[in-house]
């Protein structure tokens, strides 16, 4: 994408907050349990789950789902039954511990599920059987999943024993994760401890079996009380949802140490997800977020249950179970057990799309600069109609800044579609560019550069913006410590130039046609700097700092500010609302931010801001 020349447009991003919506990804909503499809393959919106427990993603981003009695894979738009009873789960024979292929197999409330990162095989906490079950990877819909007992011995009441896989006992194993090296860590709910499977054996690595409590410590000195969820935080740390202690705890693999991360503000944490640098907690009716310093509700309500697809905190859930993050679309998928559906919760905002042009009334063949002024946008796609246009200076329709000339007279409609991993949206401006021809007129010389503060030897693209169809061009640059690049010359329409010395350069263009010529000169237009760094000449002060999210700026008038945004310590961008009187409100959680201001003269300034609860 080209950088540098742009027309800055300040736009409100409040509407984006409403478009970050919770949706139902799969399942028919109902309350209670026992509904089912007698068919193995159903559309996502026609599938009946019965008390869905957990979700996991295989290496192809397909979603595995456990429910009261069987296993599903959500393959594209189809939910496919891959194991367990196809009929009423409350019928005799609906549950069991039978191994076999597909619907021959039986389970008893399969809960946590994990996919081996190397083999793509599936592992299940078969909770009420006290077993860890294994299914071979999904190949296609015609090859059934073969289920076997991987670890543990069947016990209805639960027990505890370490040792070889076949000799071990579990008590209501609830959730599990698999590390890159194949080691498995299991939340053994009924034993109030954390188990590990490695090298063909089962070990207890944290907590004392059948002994509940709330103690930070190492190995068997630690205590949990009905732990339910576990997730990978790093290669050396795991996060555990200690439900009855209402805490999130961290287990360090290398030392065996257990320590509390979140000690208050939780009601009934059933799972925990680490995503994009933050900790998300599945907490009864809602999803809460811990940003390292404070806890807040991210989606749903901490006190009101229901079933509503809406913006994050307007959405409603009912009895959430387990969840997992999918990085490909930056979304958390959660089992809404009380509504019998799988819900999708995006972590990023929907794109806010806008764009501007440096001129909207131009002559034929005159280059126009179209600049995307977007938020929450990673990818761009321009559409211009009619198609009688020419892209200039190496532009592509996927650039954020487009250089385009129009071949014919008339009106042109411009559409810009922006997308990120979760959403896409577009904006159309009908008859936005109006093109005419003025006979007998000499050119009106004009130009721009794609960057005006390059480093030495960095290539700068000069773009002709002249009106009235010049037929020849003559560029002049002083001082002469520069070279034309890419086969371009002083007579090229859009030459490329690199500068061998630091300092300021004046650029001039003479444009000529049959009716005469004109010249445009921009003094000290290019400033060549080492590493492109220039010290800001404006000192900004934010107050109060720290703040509760609202702050004022001293050092610049509001009319001097072209754009303002906030970036946190993780590199995430947050919107800032303009409140008037040089006051602003940051739309983000508590934490440290860099407030980045671009002035209307093109200068960038960064000032730190701390936001407290």
HELIX and SHEET records of a PDB file:
HELIX    1   1 UNK A   14  UNK A   18  1                                   5    
HELIX    2   2 UNK A   44  UNK A   46  5                                   3    
HELIX    3   3 UNK A  102  UNK A  104  5                                   3    
HELIX    4   4 UNK A  127  UNK A  129  5                                   3    
HELIX    5   5 UNK A  165  UNK A  167  5                                   3    
HELIX    6   6 UNK A  189  UNK A  191  5                                   3    
HELIX    7   7 UNK A  219  UNK A  221  5                                   3    
HELIX    8   8 UNK A  243  UNK A  245  5                                   3    
HELIX    9   9 UNK A  312  UNK A  314  5                                   3    
HELIX   10  10 UNK A  530  UNK A  532  5                                   3    
HELIX   11  11 UNK A  558  UNK A  560  5                                   3    
SHEET    1   A 4 UNK A  22  UNK A  26  0                                        
SHEET    2   A 4 UNK A 341  UNK A 346 -1                                        
SHEET    3   A 4 UNK A 331  UNK A 336 -1                                        
SHEET    4   A 4 UNK A 320  UNK A 326 -1                                        
SHEET    1   B 5 UNK A  41  UNK A  43  0                                        
SHEET    2   B 5 UNK A  78  UNK A  84 -1                                        
SHEET    3   B 5 UNK A  70  UNK A  75 -1                                        
SHEET    4   B 5 UNK A  63  UNK A  66 -1                                        
SHEET    5   B 5 UNK A  54  UNK A  57 -1                                        
SHEET    1   C 5 UNK A 100  UNK A 101  0                                        
SHEET    2   C 5 UNK A 146  UNK A 151 -1                                        
SHEET    3   C 5 UNK A 131  UNK A 135 -1                                        
SHEET    4   C 5 UNK A 122  UNK A 126 -1                                        
SHEET    5   C 5 UNK A 110  UNK A 115 -1                                        
SHEET    1   D 5 UNK A 163  UNK A 164  0                                        
SHEET    2   D 5 UNK A 201  UNK A 206 -1                                        
SHEET    3   D 5 UNK A 193  UNK A 198 -1                                        
SHEET    4   D 5 UNK A 184  UNK A 188 -1                                        
SHEET    5   D 5 UNK A 173  UNK A 178 -1                                        
SHEET    1   E 5 UNK A 217  UNK A 218  0                                        
SHEET    2   E 5 UNK A 257  UNK A 262 -1                                        
SHEET    3   E 5 UNK A 247  UNK A 252 -1                                        
SHEET    4   E 5 UNK A 237  UNK A 242 -1                                        
SHEET    5   E 5 UNK A 227  UNK A 232 -1                                        
SHEET    1   F 4 UNK A 269  UNK A 275  0                                        
SHEET    2   F 4 UNK A 278  UNK A 283 -1                                        
SHEET    3   F 4 UNK A 286  UNK A 290 -1                                        
SHEET    4   F 4 UNK A 295  UNK A 300 -1                                        
SHEET    1   G 4 UNK A 355  UNK A 357  0                                        
SHEET    2   G 4 UNK A 367  UNK A 372 -1                                        
SHEET    3   G 4 UNK A 401  UNK A 406 -1                                        
SHEET    4   G 4 UNK A 389  UNK A 391 -1                                        
SHEET    1   H 4 UNK A 361  UNK A 363  0                                        
SHEET    2   H 4 UNK A 424  UNK A 436  1                                        
SHEET    3   H 4 UNK A 410  UNK A 419 -1                                        
SHEET    4   H 4 UNK A 379  UNK A 385 -1                                        
SHEET    1   I 4 UNK A 447  UNK A 449  0                                        
SHEET    2   I 4 UNK A 460  UNK A 464 -1                                        
SHEET    3   I 4 UNK A 496  UNK A 499 -1                                        
SHEET    4   I 4 UNK A 482  UNK A 485 -1                                        
SHEET    1   J 3 UNK A 472  UNK A 478  0                                        
SHEET    2   J 3 UNK A 503  UNK A 513 -1                                        
SHEET    3   J 3 UNK A 516  UNK A 528 -1                                        
SHEET    1   K 4 UNK A 541  UNK A 543  0                                        
SHEET    2   K 4 UNK A 550  UNK A 554 -1                                        
SHEET    3   K 4 UNK A 583  UNK A 586 -1                                        
SHEET    4   K 4 UNK A 576  UNK A 580 -1                                        
SHEET    1   L 4 UNK A 573  UNK A 574  0                                        
SHEET    2   L 4 UNK A 561  UNK A 568 -1                                        
SHEET    3   L 4 UNK A 591  UNK A 599 -1                                        
SHEET    4   L 4 UNK A 604  UNK A 611 -1                                        
END                                                                             
